[in-house]
Amino acid sequence: MKLSLLLIFLLFCIGFYGLCVGKTVIKSIFNLIIAQTALLLLFFQLAYAPNASPPILGHGTTGLWVDPYPQALMITDIVIGASITSLALMFSIKIYHHYGTLTWKKFMHKD
């Protein structure tokens, strides 16, 4: 478990670093997706319960059940993340049509 948490932290750091130093809007959007994926993996890893059964009545087990609440939250987060990504990509198209570039420096200093 510690190795997987370390890899998730490394993935988040890669996404955050790329978000901070990305020179174009598209690279920043994709690095934001990488950081979001790392957070999703973190929640899935923390909610994992070994030897647990799904919370379905009549499944035949009386032991430990998996909590469905984190899974429902992560499915909601995936849908919201996909919506935000598509909106950001649409805005990047509008930025390109208006400024003629997707480089942060060039369109932040244009009049």
Long-range contacts (C-beta under 8 A, 24 or more apart in sequence): 1-45, 4-45, 5-42, 5-45, 8-38, 8-41, 8-42, 8-45, 9-38, 11-37, 11-38, 11-41, 12-38, 12-39, 12-42, 22-104, 23-103, 23-104, 23-105, 24-102, 24-103, 24-104, 25-88, 25-92, 25-95, 25-102, 25-104, 26-89, 26-92, 26-102, 28-104, 29-85, 29-88, 29-89, 29-92, 32-85, 32-88, 33-81, 33-85, 36-77, 36-81, 39-77, 40-74, 40-77, 40-78, 43-70, 43-73, 43-74, 44-70, 44-74, 46-70, 47-71
